[in-house]
Every structure is written in C-alpha cells, then in structure tokens.
C-alpha cells in the first residue's frame, strides 16, 4: 500500500495506464490526448444542441511543460456548425507521471479545475471560459 503522495500518485497512474480506455462519459478524464474520440467531444461540447455531432477531430503538436497542452481541431456536422459550436479547443492536462507528481501533491490540479468550474463563472475578468474541466481524484 502506497504511503506517501508520490507513491500514491505513481500507483494510481500505473493502474490508470493498465486500465486505459477511451473516455465514455463527461466525468471521464482521458489518459492521453490520443484517447479523445469524436463521440466524447460531441458529448461534452455539444451539450444543449440536439443532433450536434463531431465528425472528426485532429490534434495539434504537443506543448509540454509543467502541464501537457494541445489544441484540438474539430469538424462538426451541419447541426453543430449551424449552432456555432467551437471548431477548436485549447486543452491543458497533466497526463504524464512527472506532471502529476509535480502538480498533484500541492493541490494545483484540483485548484485549477475548481477555479474554472466554480469561481470563473462568477467573475467578470479576462480569463478563458472552460468548456470542460475535470480531474481524476484517485
């Protein structure tokens, strides 16, 4: 049984890696950007737009540092296009073990997700509006 935060994060990462699968629900956190599917993007970005479906998506080049960042280019069906749904999304994650070890113990991951889900909608400030923000608490 892991006893310190680094051991806990490492154990959780290895288990997630062993059980890796594409995200299925809005609460799922993709293990890697390559696991993101058009179906999952439709689910999280097409909320409130009946019939809007992502037809395809393409990842931009990686930008890694303390976090892993990627743009996703999105192609919608006619319903999604007519609704004005985004044709790209900027994504920020902590998909690597080193990222999780450096950001997890401090609570930085949870704090950022909570900021975008709870605080940002209440503030009239110049800051991105999150389309989807989740973290895996395990």
C-alpha positions in Angstrom: 0.0 0.0 0.0 1.4 3.4 -1.0 2.0 5.7 1.9 3.4 8.9 0.6 1.9 11.2 -2.1 4.4 10.4 -4.8 3.9 6.6 -4.2 0.1 7.1 -4.3 0.2 9.2 -7.5 2.6 6.6 -9.1 0.3 3.7 -8.1 -2.8 5.5 -9.4 -1.0 6.4 -12.7 0.2 2.8 -13.3 -3.3 1.5 -12.6 -4.9 4.0 -14.9 -2.3 3.1 -17.6 -3.2 -0.6 -17.3 -6.9 0.1 -17.5 -6.6 2.7 -20.2 -9.7 3.2 -22.4 -11.3 6.0 -24.4 -13.4 8.3 -22.3 -17.1 7.4 -22.3 -18.8 9.9 -20.1 -18.5 13.6 -19.3 -16.9 12.7 -16.0 -14.1 10.6 -17.6 -10.7 12.1 -17.9 -8.8 10.9 -20.9 -5.5 9.2 -20.1 -3.9 10.8 -23.2 -5.0 13.2 -25.9 -4.8 10.4 -28.4 -7.7 8.7 -26.5 -10.1 11.5 -27.2 -12.8 10.5 -29.7 -15.3 12.4 -31.8 -18.1 10.8 -29.8 -16.7 12.0 -26.5 -16.1 15.5 -27.8 -19.8 15.5 -29.1 -20.9 14.6 -25.6 -19.0 17.3 -23.7 -19.1 20.1 -26.3 -22.5 19.5 -27.9 -24.5 19.8 -24.7 -27.8 21.6 -25.3 -27.5 21.2 -29.1 -29.6 18.1 -30.0 -28.2 16.4 -33.1 -24.8 18.2 -33.0 -22.0 15.6 -33.6 -18.3 15.9 -34.0 -17.5 14.3 -37.3 -13.7 14.3 -36.8 -11.0 15.8 -34.7 -7.3 16.3 -35.1 -4.6 17.1 -32.5 -2.1 19.9 -32.9 1.5 19.3 -31.9 2.3 18.8 -28.2 3.4 21.6 -26.0 4.7 20.1 -22.8 6.0 21.7 -19.6 4.5 21.5 -16.1 1.3 20.6 -17.9 0.6 19.0 -21.3 -1.1 21.3 -23.7 -2.7 20.6 -27.1 -5.2 22.2 -29.4 -7.8 20.0 -30.9 -9.3 21.0 -34.3 -12.9 20.0 -34.5 -15.2 19.3 -37.5 -18.9 19.3 -36.7 -21.9 18.0 -38.7 -24.3 20.7 -40.1 -26.2 20.9 -36.8 -23.0 21.7 -34.9 -21.8 24.2 -37.5 -25.2 26.0 -37.5 -25.2 26.1 -33.7 -21.8 27.9 -33.9 -20.0 25.3 -31.8 -16.3 25.7 -31.5 -14.1 24.4 -34.3 -11.1 24.2 -32.0 -10.4 23.8 -28.3 -7.3 24.5 -26.2 -6.6 21.7 -23.8 -4.4 21.6 -20.7 -3.8 18.4 -18.8 -1.3 16.6 -16.5 -1.1 13.3 -18.5 2.5 12.4 -17.7 3.6 10.8 -14.4 6.1 13.6 -13.9 3.4 16.2 -14.4 1.1 14.5 -11.9 3.9 14.2 -9.3 4.9 17.9 -9.6 1.3 19.2 -9.6 -0.7 16.7 -7.6 0.6 16.9 -4.0 0.3 20.7 -3.9 -3.4 20.6 -4.9 -2.7 22.7 -8.1 -4.7 20.4 -10.4 -7.7 20.4 -8.1 -7.4 24.2 -7.6 -7.3 25.0 -11.3 -10.3 22.7 -12.1 -12.3 24.3 -9.2 -11.4 27.8 -10.4 -12.7 27.1 -13.9 -15.8 25.3 -12.7 -16.7 27.3 -9.6 -15.1 30.7 -9.5 -14.5 31.7 -13.1 -18.2 31.7 -14.0 -18.9 34.3 -11.2 -16.1 36.7 -12.2 -16.1 39.4 -14.7 -12.4 39.1 -15.6 -10.3 38.5 -18.7 -9.7 34.8 -18.4 -10.6 31.8 -20.6 -14.0 30.2 -20.1 -13.7 26.5 -19.7 -15.7 24.2 -21.9 -14.9 21.2 -19.8 -12.8 20.9 -16.7 -12.3 17.7 -14.7 -9.6 15.9 -12.7 -9.1 12.3 -11.5 -9.1 12.4 -7.7 -7.7 8.9 -7.5 
